[in-house]
Amino acid sequence: MTSTPKTSVFTRYEVFMIAIISFLQFTVILDFTVMSPLGALLMRLLHLSPSHFGWVVSAYAFSAGLSGILAAGFADKFDRKKMLLFFYTGFIIGTLLCGMAPEYYSLLAARMVTGLFGGVLFSINMAIIADLFPLEKRGRVMGYVQMAFAVSQVAGIPLGLFLANQFGWHSPFLMIAGFCAVIYGVIVRWMRPITGHLKDRAAQKPFKHLVRTASDTRYVRAFATTALLSTGGFLMMPYASAFLVNNVGVGENILPVVFIVAGFAGLFTGPVIGRWSDRFGKFRIFVMGSTLAFVMVLIITHLSITPLWLVLIINTLMYTAVFSRIIPSQALISAVPDAKDRGAFMSINASVQQLGGGIASAVGGLIIAQNSHGQLLHYDILGYVTVNAFVICGVLMYYVNRYIVSKTTKREEAPQRQEELAMSAE
């Protein structure tokens, strides 16, 4: 379906909201993704096994999943802005605690605090996007918002690695907390309240609302799809930097270059993929991205010592495939819930994503091992598990897309039917 000029235009406030959501996503994504490139450093300095490091990643995911479920019943009871500020405050505190953690167990606890608040922020952002932007614009919106991931690769992660190497592994978390404080002030000053979903607030009893949303058969398939969607990232990403350094031969001082190149590519491909999703169909772009990801995962997980130029190409293609899956899938899933269920749905969906990812990360830590030379073993097995998850996720996404098409068709036909009934009455 081609877009009309009308749907391609964003107002000044819509541009502001896309920017502020993107910057907020940048901090949340950076806080999570910086753990991957810090993996090799933390495992060496804190003398962690792959399993121990996997639990640092899982601690964030499990606590994020728990908080999302607890928040789901209340997600549609309050102004979205107030919800955003409350959870962003906790996220900043958790990140500061990470920056002050003296050893492994305090870092583990700090990641749990960060996850309790950070995991809900994504669902609030998605609810805001769905509240403010119609479905035909959401592919482009998600394309711009996903640029936050690319920027984290270009600027955030390399800067975090530089600070970690120069001033210690705590410094990236302190940097993130400082940047969060600036964004917090902008949200307080210029973001407008979002209260359109509160029309049915009197009927929304928290526990009943949670149970009804979680058990709605229309939504359960989307939750299952989301759980599998996050599997690949949580299985492989926590160990990516250690694999590149110890198995592929990328030096720790060169590692930031790998992320910078992939991030620069994402700055261009993200918006393009978003536009293609709106123009050619979100499910079609998702399938193409999943196919590319399938191939790239099998290539990456079987690498040995590889020239840097080839690593850059392979890693960039992998990130392009990730964008091609995330952008259209998030736009599709945002269209599943009814407006009155949107906040609860997004919270549960984010929880399912984090819980599924936490389980995947823990499983990955059990599969991965290290030999006496520090090389990771069984990374190829993670690849096989990941591509199988891609296939199952693709089947589920087909049914999600079919439901959305049916829902959209009924909505478009409703005015026509009302007009026909009015004419027959005359």
WOQUITA-V477862 format. One record per residue. RES is the residue in three letters. SS is DSSP state (H for helix, E for strand, - for the rest). Layout:
res-><RES/RES>
ss-><SS/SS>
This chain:
res-><MET/THR/SER/THR/PRO/LYS/THR/SER/VAL/PHE/THR/ARG/TYR/GLU/VAL/PHE/MET/ILE/ALA/ILE/ILE/SER/PHE/LEU/GLN/PHE/THR/VAL/ILE/LEU/ASP/PHE/THR/VAL/MET/SER/PRO/LEU/GLY/ALA/LEU/LEU/MET/ARG/LEU/LEU/HIS/LEU/SER/PRO/SER/HIS/PHE/GLY/TRP/VAL/VAL/SER/ALA/TYR/ALA/PHE/SER/ALA/GLY/LEU/SER/GLY/ILE/LEU/ALA/ALA/GLY/PHE/ALA/ASP/LYS/PHE/ASP/ARG/LYS/LYS/MET/LEU/LEU/PHE/PHE/TYR/THR/GLY/PHE/ILE/ILE/GLY/THR/LEU/LEU/CYS/GLY/MET/ALA/PRO/GLU/TYR/TYR/SER/LEU/LEU/ALA/ALA/ARG/MET/VAL/THR/GLY/LEU/PHE/GLY/GLY/VAL/LEU/PHE/SER/ILE/ASN/MET/ALA/ILE/ILE/ALA/ASP/LEU/PHE/PRO/LEU/GLU/LYS/ARG/GLY/ARG/VAL/MET/GLY/TYR/VAL/GLN/MET/ALA/PHE/ALA/VAL/SER/GLN/VAL/ALA/GLY/ILE/PRO/LEU/GLY/LEU/PHE/LEU/ALA/ASN/GLN/PHE/GLY/TRP/HIS/SER/PRO/PHE/LEU/MET/ILE/ALA/GLY/PHE/CYS/ALA/VAL/ILE/TYR/GLY/VAL/ILE/VAL/ARG/TRP/MET/ARG/PRO/ILE/THR/GLY/HIS/LEU/LYS/ASP/ARG/ALA/ALA/GLN/LYS/PRO/PHE/LYS/HIS/LEU/VAL/ARG/THR/ALA/SER/ASP/THR/ARG/TYR/VAL/ARG/ALA/PHE/ALA/THR/THR/ALA/LEU/LEU/SER/THR/GLY/GLY/PHE/LEU/MET/MET/PRO/TYR/ALA/SER/ALA/PHE/LEU/VAL/ASN/ASN/VAL/GLY/VAL/GLY/GLU/ASN/ILE/LEU/PRO/VAL/VAL/PHE/ILE/VAL/ALA/GLY/PHE/ALA/GLY/LEU/PHE/THR/GLY/PRO/VAL/ILE/GLY/ARG/TRP/SER/ASP/ARG/PHE/GLY/LYS/PHE/ARG/ILE/PHE/VAL/MET/GLY/SER/THR/LEU/ALA/PHE/VAL/MET/VAL/LEU/ILE/ILE/THR/HIS/LEU/SER/ILE/THR/PRO/LEU/TRP/LEU/VAL/LEU/ILE/ILE/ASN/THR/LEU/MET/TYR/THR/ALA/VAL/PHE/SER/ARG/ILE/ILE/PRO/SER/GLN/ALA/LEU/ILE/SER/ALA/VAL/PRO/ASP/ALA/LYS/ASP/ARG/GLY/ALA/PHE/MET/SER/ILE/ASN/ALA/SER/VAL/GLN/GLN/LEU/GLY/GLY/GLY/ILE/ALA/SER/ALA/VAL/GLY/GLY/LEU/ILE/ILE/ALA/GLN/ASN/SER/HIS/GLY/GLN/LEU/LEU/HIS/TYR/ASP/ILE/LEU/GLY/TYR/VAL/THR/VAL/ASN/ALA/PHE/VAL/ILE/CYS/GLY/VAL/LEU/MET/TYR/TYR/VAL/ASN/ARG/TYR/ILE/VAL/SER/LYS/THR/THR/LYS/ARG/GLU/GLU/ALA/PRO/GLN/ARG/GLN/GLU/GLU/LEU/ALA/MET/SER/ALA/GLU>
ss-><-/-/-/-/H/H/H/H/-/-/-/H/H/H/H/H/H/H/H/H/H/H/H/H/H/H/H/H/H/H/H/H/H/H/H/H/H/H/H/H/H/H/H/H/H/-/-/-/-/H/H/H/H/H/H/H/H/H/H/H/H/H/H/H/H/H/H/H/H/H/H/H/-/-/-/-/-/-/-/H/H/H/H/H/H/H/H/H/H/H/H/H/H/H/H/H/H/H/H/H/-/-/-/H/H/H/H/H/H/H/H/H/H/H/H/H/H/H/H/H/H/H/H/H/H/H/H/H/H/H/H/H/-/-/H/H/H/H/H/H/H/H/H/H/H/-/H/H/H/H/H/H/H/H/H/H/H/H/H/H/H/H/H/H/H/H/H/-/-/-/H/H/H/H/H/H/H/H/H/H/H/H/H/H/H/H/H/H/H/H/-/-/-/-/-/H/H/H/H/H/H/H/H/-/-/H/H/H/H/H/H/H/H/H/H/-/H/H/H/H/H/H/H/H/H/H/H/H/H/-/H/H/H/H/H/H/H/H/H/H/H/H/H/H/H/H/H/H/-/-/-/-/-/-/H/H/H/H/H/H/H/H/H/H/H/H/H/H/H/H/H/H/H/H/H/H/H/H/H/H/-/H/H/H/H/H/H/H/H/H/H/H/H/H/H/H/H/H/H/H/-/-/-/-/-/-/-/H/H/H/H/H/H/H/H/H/H/H/H/H/H/H/H/H/H/H/H/H/H/H/H/H/H/H/-/-/-/-/H/H/H/H/H/H/H/H/H/H/H/H/H/H/H/H/H/H/H/H/H/H/H/H/H/H/H/H/H/-/E/E/-/-/-/-/-/E/E/-/H/H/H/H/H/H/H/H/H/H/H/H/H/H/H/H/H/H/H/H/H/H/H/H/H/H/H/H/H/H/H/H/H/H/H/H/H/H/H/H/H/H/H/H/H/H/H/->
